[in-house]
Amino acid sequence: MPCKGYKPRRSRAAEIINSGVKPMNIYSVSDIGELIRDNSYVGRGIVIGKSEDGKKAVFAYFIMGRSENSRNRIFKEEGDDLTIYPFDASKVEDPSLIIYSPVRKAGSSVIVTNGDQTDTVYDYLKEGKSFEEALETRCFEPDAPNFTPRISGILNFADKDFTYKLSILKSADEEGTACNRYTFFYQPLNGLGHFIHTYNCDGNPIPTFTGEPERVKIPSDIHAFADTLWNNLNESNKISLYVRYTDLATGKYEKVLFNKNK
């Protein structure tokens, strides 16, 4: 028997339906170009997903920058890995947070991150430990007052298919008092990717990414996807972009690399 005076509260769903407001489609998939086109600074970003034809595992990583030190960078391929180097070594002020390997291959996995936690994950995987265990030893970047989050991804290949995870380590408050850790595990769906980036937009301090990774379309054509990303990143702040499509049947991959500095 209900408590005296108790009145059942209508659900939020019922309120929305009765109000005539159309409920939000939580399964909508966005064009990534439209998401970033009018955003001057999303920072660094990772996209992982599966091509529309279901044949390719896809990931992309890009960097942006506002300062001269941050903009003084290029991507260089080293075998299956990718490393960031200074474009002009004489202009490097502080290499600690801008020079690292964002992509490394570890056995049947590929790691993609926005910092030197790539090496942490790589070392842990080599010891038979997990992606999550590795990231439990790391935290957001020590660049107060921004406290830039560390974003990371991993593609795990097996049986001519793959699964993937995305992670973000972010400050629990504006003082950098503690580190909150979020990991998202995905079974790939054709034509669907997930996009996570360090910042929501430009600002001072720069507002940290919030919510779940965004659902984005992944076309079958690598050049169409790479061009959409590169052409819609802010012209002043974009620095480099790397996109890789791996054939799930053969394990071979094709890639596209853009460096603004040439």
N, C-alpha and C positions, 0 to 999 in steps of 0.2 A: 504494500500500500504506500503511495507516495506521501512525502512529508506534507504537513498542513500548509496550505498557501502556495504549494509548488505549482508552477505553470511551465509545462514543457516549452523549451526554447526552439523556435523554428530554425532549421539548419540554414547555413549560409547559401547552400545550393537552392533551397526552396525560396529564399528571399530573392535570389537573382532571377529565378524562373518567373516568379510572380511579378517582379518589377518590369519584366519585358526586356531587361538588359541581356544581350547575347553573351553567354559564358565564353571565357578565353579558351582558345584551343591550345592546350599544353603540349600537343604533339605537332604543332606547326614547325615547318623547316624553312629557314631563311636563306636567302642569297647572301653569301658572306660579303660581297661587294657592297650591298645595301647597308649591312650592319656597320661597316667601317668607313664608308664614304664621307660622311659628315662629322666624323670624330677625329679631331686633330691629333690625339695622342692616346692610343690604346696600349702603348708600351711595347712589351715583347709578347708574342703570341704563339700558341701551339694549336694545330688542328690535327685530329686523327679520325679516320673513318674508312669507309669502303666505297669503292667506285660504283657508279650507277649500274654498270654491267655485271657487278659482282665478282670481277676477275682480279681486282687489284686492292692491296692494302695501301692506304694513303696516309702520309703525314706531311705537314708543312711547319716550318718555324721561321719567324721573322723577328727582326729587331728594329727599334726606332730610337731616336735620341734627340735631346734638346740642347745639350751642351757641346762645345767643341770637342771635349775629351770623349764623350759618348759617340759622337758622329764620326770620329776618326777610326773606323773599323771596317773590316771586310771579312767575308766568309771565304775559307779555303778548304777544299776537299783533301783528305788524306786517307786514301783507300776507301773503306766503307764509312769512315768517320768524317765529321765536319768540325773545323776549329775556327775560332775567331782570332784574327790578328790585327795589330794596328795597321792602318793604311800608311801613315807617316809616323815611324817610330820616334822621331825627334819631338813630336808633339804630345806624347803620352804623359799624362799627369799622374793618374792613379790607375794601374792595371788591375787591381784586386777584384773589381766587380764587373769589368767589361771584357776581359780576356779569358776565355774558357772554351771547352769543347761542348757544344750543344747537342751533338749527335755522336753516339758510340754504339757499336755492335758488340753484344755479349752473348756468344753462343747463338741460340735461336731467337734471341730477343734484340730489339733495337730501343735504345734509350734516347729520349729527347727532353732536354730541360733548358731553363733560362739561366743556368749558373754552374758553378763547379760541383754542384750536387750530382751532376752527370757521373763524375768520377767516383763519388761515394756509392751510388747505385751500382755502377760497374763492379767495384771491389766487392760489394756485398753479394751480388749475383755470382761472382766467381767463387765465393766461399759457400755457395749453396743456400744463401739467405735470400730474403724477399725484398721486393721493391719498397714495401711499407716499412720493414725493419730498417732499411737504409735511411729512409726519410725521417724516421723517428729520431735520428741523431742530428738532424739539421733544423734550421729555423728560418724565418724571414730574413731579408738582408739588413745589415746594420747601417742603414742610410736614413736615420731620423731627419726630419719628421715624417718621411714618406713610408718607411718600413716596407719597402717593396716586397711583395710576396714571392716566394720561390714556387714556380710552376713546373711540373714535371709530367712526362708521359712515358709509357712503355708499350710496345707492341710485342706480343708473345706469339710466335709462329709454331704451328704444329698441324700435321695431317692436312696439308694444303689449305689451311685456313688460319685464322688468328683471332685473338681477343686483345683488348687493350684497356689501359687504365690511365686516368688523369688524376693529378694531385695538385693541391695548393696548400702552402704553409703561409699563414697570414697572422698579423698581429691581432691579439684579442682586444686591444683598445688603442687609443691614440697616443698612449705613453709607451707602447712596446713592452708592456708588463709581462705578457705571456704569449705563447704561440699556439694557435688553433690549427689543427691538421684535418684536411678533408681528402678522401680518396674516392674516386668514382670508377666503377668497373663496368665494362660494356661488352656485350655480344654484338658483333658488327651486323649492320643491316645495309643492304644495297642502297647506294646513293645518299647515305646519311653519315655525317661527321659531327664531332663535338669540338667546340672552339673555346679555349680558355686564354685569357690575357691578363697581364699584370694590373692594368688600371681600367677603371670605368671610363675615364675621360681625362682631359688636362685639368690642372688645378694647382693650388699651392696651400697645403701639401696636396700631392696627387692622390685622388681617391682610389683605394684598392678595389680590385674586382670583387663583385658580390654575386651570390646566387650560384646556380649550377652552370656547368659549361653549356654554351649555346648550341642549339641544333642547327646545322648548316648543310646545304646541298653539296654533294661531291660528284662532279661529272666524271664521265669515263675518260675524257681527254685531259691529259696532264697540262698541256699548254693553255687550254681554256681556263683551268682552275688557277694556274700560276699567274696568268695575265690578269684575271679578275682580282686576285689578291694584290699584286704589285701595282696595278693601275688605280686601285682605290685606296691604298694606304696614303696618308697625307704626304704630299710631295716634299714639303720642307723637312719633315721629321723621319721619313723612312730611310733605312740604311741598307739592309740586306734581307734577302728571302731565299729559302731553300725548300724545294718541294720534291718528294720522292713517291713514285708509284711502283710497288713491288708486285710482280706477277705471282699469284698464289700457286699456280700450277708448276712453275719452273723455279721460282725463287729469284729470278733475275729482276733487276729494277732499272727504271729510267728516272732521270732527275732533271730539274731545272734550277739554276742558280742565278740570282740577280744581285749585283753589287752596285750601289749608287756611286761609290768611289771607284774610279777606273784610272 
